[in-house]
Amino acid sequence: MNGQTPRCRKLAKRAGDRIDGGGGRGSVAALLMRIWLLLFSALSLISFVPEAAAQGASAGGKIKIVTRNLEPFSFEKDGRRAGYAAELWAQLAREMKLDFEVQVVGSAQEIIDALQNKTADVGVGAISVTSKREEVIDFSQPFYESGLQVLVSAASGSFADNLFAIVKNLFNLELIGAFLLLMAAMFLISHLVWKFEHRINSDMWPKEYKSGIWESFWWTISTLLVGGADNKGPVGVGGRIVAIVWMLSATVLVSLLTASFTTTLTINTLKGDINGPADLPGRKVATVKGSTAENWLNIKGAKVVPLADAVACIEALKKEEVNAVVYDAPVLKYEAGKLHDDKLQMVGQVFERQNYAFALQQDSPLRERLNQALLKLTEQGVGAELRQKFFGEEP
């Protein structure tokens, strides 16, 4: 009877008094009444326990939040916790009427360990949902879609490496194709000019084919590069018509070839020899220790350099200690953007797409309420406002 409420005990006493007044016939009824009251009290307590757990503690306890400093998702600013995930959680806590306290750790793995060991209730930050983590903890609905991306520096590599990259970029299919097309056009024009001129102007265009074609080719290339050859030019009608066509065509061809050469060389030289994830195997690549990016790089055969955070990775890239950085795309863009360094460039598409979510203890009673509140705030546009604030994304 200790689990009964005062009202239940009062009702039981009254019922007992009435039944006892009825003599021996009431003893069985009294027993049944007491059993019913015990069951009612037990059911009340059972229904109360999950609600108390979901509210943090029945005796005024707080939800324990574990996070790490990782801009722009969770970091300290002006004495308070700021960032996309931190501010989203603060709004969720208000919606769920939860009181909480925050503990800051050094890595994502420490967050997972705290939840697995049940020393914390919720993990807040850029926490990727993975099958390995799902085995030991639970997750809320995702609140942000991310992925990995490659960051490189246009000035990375030694002088010899950069020179080799420039020479390598000269021999690409676009430039080779354009050059072969130009040579074919020059040979055709040279042949036509010799055909029209060697019969009437054998002094400048010898009748012998090899000698005549060579002289004709010399005139063609001189016209292309400098606009003509000294003391040499067609005198016949057919030759001059071909010459006019060639001079007009040469102007256009030189412009197109120069533009193609400049554009290809500039773009490829800026990008270097790492243009995406396919170029990473065998290269020295920095990433954050213990991250999903580190696991991916190890599988792909890169020479992984694990560092403390994204800032340290970017510094290593600027010092030419590594060839590239691979990490969560929004974090890399945010940190690289703060440096205002034009040499730092994101290359390739976002790959290994992943979702960020709030991490919870396994079978946490908070999960359902958290998901409902998260969906409600999403419908109200809170997520879009935070993306605009921290990433500049249009709502």
Number of C-alpha atoms within 10 A of each C-alpha: 14 8 13 18 12 10 9 15 18 12 12 20 13 11 16 19 12 13 19 15 12 11 9 10 11 15 15 10 15 18 13 12 15 17 13 13 18 19 13 14 18 15 11 14 14 10 10 12 12 15 14 15 15 19 19 21 15 14 7 9 15 16 20 18 22 24 27 23 20 19 22 20 23 21 20 15 9 6 7 8 17 19 21 24 26 21 17 20 20 16 15 20 16 11 16 17 11 15 16 15 11 17 12 16 14 13 18 24 15 17 26 23 15 19 24 19 13 15 14 22 22 28 27 26 27 29 27 24 20 13 8 8 17 13 10 16 19 21 24 20 18 17 18 16 12 19 19 22 25 24 28 27 26 19 18 22 18 10 10 9 12 18 13 12 19 18 12 14 20 16 12 12 10 12 18 12 12 15 13 11 12 16 13 11 17 21 16 13 21 24 18 17 26 25 19 19 25 22 13 14 16 13 12 18 26 19 18 10 14 10 12 23 22 17 17 29 20 17 25 27 18 14 19 20 12 8 14 17 15 9 6 14 20 22 12 15 11 14 19 16 12 16 22 11 11 20 16 11 13 21 14 11 18 14 11 13 15 12 12 15 16 11 12 16 20 14 11 18 20 20 21 21 21 20 18 19 18 9 11 23 16 12 15 16 26 31 27 24 19 15 18 21 23 22 13 15 21 12 10 14 12 18 17 25 18 17 16 13 18 24 18 15 25 26 15 19 23 20 13 15 17 23 23 26 28 26 23 26 19 20 21 24 17 15 15 21 13 8 10 9 11 10 15 23 18 22 16 14 14 16 15 13 13 18 16 22 22 23 29 28 23 18 11 16 17 21 21 13 15 20 17 16 18 24 15 14 17 14 11 11 12 16 20 15 17 18 15 12 13 15 15 10 11 9 11
